[in-house]
Amino acid sequence: MTSKRINLLTGAGFTKNFGGLLADEMWAIIFNHEKVQQCRYIKETMLGYGDEPSDFDNFNYENIYDEILDKHKEEKDTIKSAIEDAYKFQEEIILPVNCKNGGILNPFFDFIQNNINIFFTLNQDLFIEQYSKHRLDRRAISFLGAPTAYGDHQHVSTPVKLPTEEEVLKKQEEYLRLLSKDRTFAYIKLHGSNNWLDSKGDGDPVIGIGVKNKIDPLIKEPLIRWYFEIFRQSLENSNRLLIIGYSFLDEHINKYIYNAMVEHGLKVCVVDTLSPRDFGKKMQRIRNPNKGIVRSKKGMSKDNKTYRQYIWGNLAGYFPINSLVDFFGNGSVYYRKKLSNNLGIYT
């Protein structure tokens, strides 16, 4: 599979521009849920009772969900209900037009249409599905096998069952053919979606990525397995990646980026709200849930620390901005020119 355009990767910091919630904020919504407050085990897990410093981050709600499914399946319905309600709340507060940021949706989607081949995201919200339809109608839009509706506020959040292994195999040739066309746009949710249900038909939401084995992500879902293969190939073939609002806390994601940089010369530009100094420090540290921001081998695997340090040390560009209006709003010519120099776009 070839990819001639730039690839985009977004994290929670991206939808924060439009009223979305960061992971810590989602944690708080879930923790305050009335059913969670009545469940001692979930509360203690979320608060980190008895935890030793480790790779497990009890402030990551995806980790909590995975932990409960693994050790306390009887509490599955409780945490599932709390997470579903948290996502409903987030969808209600995400704005269709962010007036405070100068109405940047249209220029953002113009940017997507003109420059991006595959839009990868680690977010599970439905922001893009809700607001992309009428802005990207000049290209074939493919959600690559996940039967998620988009552009229709009444149906976009309808739960959908992911395809089985057999169904994914049947669709691969069709979608790879679409991706090879210049005017095709693909949106790929690497960590699942808040309206996706497992392919086995158990009714379990597909969020998070099996945190205990992040190097081999989402092995249970054929579609997500295929998504990560597309991610790997795209990074290796496109040679250009723009990252907006990603925390660099996910070791498996960092590994894919690191390998593509080392072995294929991938150029990476990062857009983040942190100053270069703070971002550089963060890339060599990790948040230990019990001790705050610390340098700690216990809080980060040796490999992940290597990935993050290498990515930081070999960036093709870093853009510290307060909001996406600095890129896509009025007066943002400076950033566009710099991005053009670094990634070869806006030419």
C-alpha positions in Angstrom: 0.0 0.0 0.0 1.4 3.4 -0.9 0.5 6.7 0.6 1.6 9.9 -1.3 0.0 12.4 1.1 0.7 13.3 4.7 -0.8 11.3 7.5 -2.4 12.9 10.6 -2.5 11.5 14.1 -4.6 13.1 16.8 -5.1 12.6 20.5 -7.4 14.1 23.2 -5.7 17.4 22.9 -7.2 17.8 19.4 -10.9 17.7 20.4 -10.1 19.7 23.5 -10.1 22.7 21.1 -13.8 22.0 20.4 -14.9 21.4 24.0 -13.8 17.7 24.3 -12.4 16.2 27.5 -8.8 15.2 28.2 -8.2 11.8 29.8 -8.0 13.2 33.4 -11.3 15.0 32.9 -13.0 11.8 31.6 -11.6 10.0 34.7 -13.3 12.6 37.0 -16.7 12.2 35.2 -16.5 8.5 35.5 -15.3 8.6 39.1 -18.2 10.8 40.1 -20.8 8.6 38.5 -23.4 7.4 41.1 -22.9 3.7 40.3 -19.1 4.0 40.6 -19.5 5.8 43.9 -21.4 2.8 45.2 -18.7 0.3 44.1 -15.8 0.0 46.4 -13.6 -2.1 44.1 -13.9 0.4 41.2 -13.3 3.4 43.4 -10.2 1.8 45.0 -8.9 0.8 41.6 -9.3 4.3 40.2 -7.7 5.8 43.3 -4.7 3.5 43.1 -5.2 1.8 46.5 -2.3 -0.6 47.1 -0.7 0.0 43.7 3.1 -0.1 43.4 4.7 2.3 40.9 4.3 0.6 37.5 3.2 1.0 34.0 -0.4 0.9 35.1 -1.8 4.4 35.2 -5.0 4.4 37.4 -5.9 7.8 36.1 -6.3 6.4 32.6 -10.0 5.3 32.3 -9.1 2.9 29.5 -6.7 1.1 31.9 -9.4 0.9 34.6 -11.9 -0.6 32.1 -9.4 -3.2 31.0 -8.4 -4.0 34.6 -12.0 -4.6 35.7 -12.8 -6.8 32.7 -9.7 -8.9 33.6 -10.1 -9.2 37.4 -13.7 -8.2 38.3 -16.0 -9.0 35.5 -19.0 -8.8 37.8 -18.4 -5.0 37.9 -18.3 -4.8 34.1 -21.9 -3.3 33.8 -21.1 -0.7 36.3 -17.9 0.7 34.7 -19.5 0.2 31.2 -22.5 2.4 32.2 -20.2 5.1 33.8 -18.0 5.3 30.7 -21.1 5.4 28.3 -22.5 8.3 30.3 -19.2 10.1 30.3 -19.1 9.8 26.5 -22.7 11.1 26.2 -21.7 14.1 28.3 -18.7 14.8 26.1 -20.7 14.6 22.9 -23.1 17.1 24.3 -20.5 19.7 25.1 -18.4 19.4 21.9 -19.4 22.4 19.8 -20.3 22.1 16.1 -18.8 25.5 15.4 -16.2 26.7 17.9 -17.0 30.5 17.9 -14.4 31.2 20.6 -11.7 29.9 18.3 -12.9 31.8 15.3 -14.9 29.1 13.6 -12.0 27.0 12.5 -13.9 23.9 11.4 -14.2 24.9 7.7 -10.5 25.8 7.3 -9.5 22.6 9.3 -11.5 20.4 6.9 -10.1 22.3 3.9 -6.6 21.4 5.3 -7.7 17.8 5.7 -9.0 17.6 2.1 -6.0 19.2 0.5 -3.2 17.5 2.4 -4.2 14.4 4.4 -4.4 10.9 3.1 -5.2 9.0 6.3 -6.5 10.6 9.5 -5.6 8.4 12.4 -6.9 9.1 15.8 -6.6 7.7 19.4 -9.9 9.4 20.4 -13.1 7.5 20.8 -15.5 10.5 20.5 -17.7 11.1 17.5 -16.6 14.6 16.6 -15.3 13.9 13.1 -18.3 11.7 12.2 -20.7 14.4 13.3 -19.1 17.3 11.4 -17.2 16.0 8.4 -19.9 14.9 6.0 -20.8 18.2 4.4 -17.2 19.5 4.5 -15.5 16.5 2.8 -18.2 15.6 0.3 -15.8 16.2 -2.7 -13.9 12.9 -1.9 -14.9 9.4 -1.3 -15.0 9.0 2.5 -14.3 5.6 3.9 -14.5 4.5 7.5 -12.8 1.2 6.5 -15.3 -1.4 7.4 -16.6 0.1 10.7 -20.3 0.7 9.9 -20.3 4.0 11.7 -22.8 6.6 10.4 -21.5 10.2 10.1 -23.0 13.6 9.6 -26.4 12.7 11.1 -26.8 13.8 14.7 -29.7 11.4 15.3 -27.9 8.3 14.1 -24.1 8.9 14.4 -24.0 7.6 18.0 -26.1 4.4 17.2 -24.2 1.4 18.6 -22.7 -0.7 15.8 -21.1 -4.2 15.9 -17.7 -4.5 14.4 -17.0 -6.9 11.5 -15.7 -10.4 12.1 -12.4 -11.7 10.8 -14.1 -13.1 7.7 -16.0 -9.8 7.1 -12.8 -7.8 7.4 -10.9 -10.0 5.0 -13.7 -9.6 2.4 -13.5 -5.8 2.6 -9.8 -5.4 2.6 -9.2 -5.4 -1.1 -12.1 -2.9 -1.7 -10.8 -0.4 0.8 -7.1 -0.7 -0.1 -8.2 0.1 -3.7 -10.0 3.2 -2.4 -7.0 4.2 -0.4 -4.8 4.1 -3.5 -6.9 6.8 -5.1 -5.7 10.4 -4.8 -9.1 11.8 -3.7 -9.9 9.2 -1.1 -10.0 10.2 2.6 -9.9 7.7 5.4 -10.6 8.2 9.1 -9.2 5.4 11.3 -9.9 5.1 15.0 -7.0 3.1 16.4 -8.3 2.8 19.9 -11.9 2.1 19.1 -15.0 4.2 19.3 -17.6 4.9 22.0 -20.3 3.6 19.7 -18.6 0.4 18.6 -19.4 -3.1 20.1 -17.2 -6.2 19.9 -17.4 -8.4 16.9 -18.3 -11.5 19.0 -21.7 -10.0 19.8 -21.2 -9.8 23.6 -22.2 -6.1 23.6 -18.8 -5.0 25.1 -17.7 -1.5 24.0 -14.5 -1.3 21.9 -12.4 1.2 23.7 -8.8 1.2 24.9 -6.3 -1.2 23.7 -5.6 -4.0 26.2 -3.2 -2.0 28.3 -1.4 -5.0 29.8 0.1 -5.8 26.4 0.2 -2.6 24.5 3.0 -3.7 22.1 0.4 -6.2 20.6 -2.6 -3.9 20.6 -6.3 -4.9 20.3 -5.5 -8.5 19.2 -9.1 -9.4 20.0 -10.7 -7.2 17.3 -9.9 -8.1 13.6 -10.8 -4.6 12.4 -8.5 -2.9 14.9 -5.7 -5.4 14.1 -6.0 -4.4 10.5 -6.1 -0.7 11.4 -2.7 -1.0 13.1 -1.3 -2.8 10.0 -2.5 0.1 7.9 -0.9 2.5 10.5 2.4 0.7 10.2 2.5 0.7 6.5 1.3 4.3 6.2 4.1 5.5 8.4 6.7 3.6 6.5 5.4 4.7 3.0 4.3 8.3 3.4 7.4 9.6 5.1 5.5 12.5 6.7 3.4 12.5 9.9 1.6 15.5 11.6 0.7 14.9 15.2 -1.9 17.1 17.0 -2.7 16.8 20.7 -1.1 13.4 21.4 0.5 12.8 24.9 3.0 10.2 23.7 2.1 8.0 26.7 1.2 5.0 24.6 4.2 2.7 24.1 2.8 0.8 21.2 2.0 4.0 19.2 5.5 5.4 20.0 7.1 2.2 18.8 5.4 2.4 15.4 6.5 6.0 15.1 10.1 5.3 16.3 10.5 2.3 13.9 9.3 4.4 10.9 11.7 7.2 11.8 14.7 4.9 12.3 14.1 2.5 9.4 12.2 4.7 6.8 13.2 8.3 7.6 9.7 9.3 8.7 9.5 13.1 9.3 7.4 14.0 12.3 5.9 17.4 13.2 4.1 18.0 16.5 1.4 20.5 17.4 0.9 20.9 21.2 0.0 23.5 23.8 3.2 23.0 25.8 6.2 25.2 25.5 9.2 23.5 23.7 11.0 23.3 27.1 8.1 21.6 28.9 7.4 19.3 26.0 11.0 18.3 25.8 11.0 17.5 29.5 7.8 15.5 29.2 9.2 13.3 26.5 11.9 12.1 28.9 9.5 11.6 31.8 6.2 10.0 32.4 3.4 10.6 34.9 3.5 8.1 37.7 0.0 8.0 39.2 1.3 7.9 42.7 4.1 10.5 42.5 3.2 13.0 39.9 5.8 13.9 37.2 9.0 12.1 37.9 12.0 10.6 36.2 11.4 6.9 36.9 12.3 3.6 35.3 9.4 2.2 37.2 7.0 4.6 35.5 8.2 3.9 32.0 9.6 0.9 30.3 13.1 1.2 29.0 11.9 0.9 25.4 9.2 3.5 25.8 11.7 6.0 27.2 14.0 5.2 24.2 11.1 5.8 21.8 10.1 9.1 23.3 13.6 10.5 23.6 14.4 9.5 20.0 11.2 11.0 18.6 11.9 14.3 20.5 15.5 14.4 19.4 14.6 13.9 15.7 11.5 16.0 15.2 11.1 17.8 11.9 9.1 20.5 13.6 7.4 21.5 16.8 4.6 24.1 17.0 3.6 25.4 20.5 0.1 26.8 20.1 -2.7 27.7 22.5 -5.4 26.5 20.2 -5.9 25.3 16.6 -7.0 28.8 15.7 -3.3 29.6 15.5 -3.1 27.2 12.6 -6.4 27.4 10.9 -7.7 30.8 11.9 -6.9 34.3 10.6 -3.4 35.4 10.9 -1.9 31.9 10.8 0.2 32.3 7.7 3.4 32.1 9.7 2.7 28.6 11.0 1.4 27.4 7.6 4.7 28.5 5.9 6.8 26.8 8.5 4.8 23.6 8.2 5.2 23.8 4.5 9.0 24.0 4.9 9.1 21.1 7.3 6.5 18.7 5.7 6.2 20.0 2.2 2.5 21.1 2.3 0.7 24.3 1.5 2.7 24.5 -1.7 
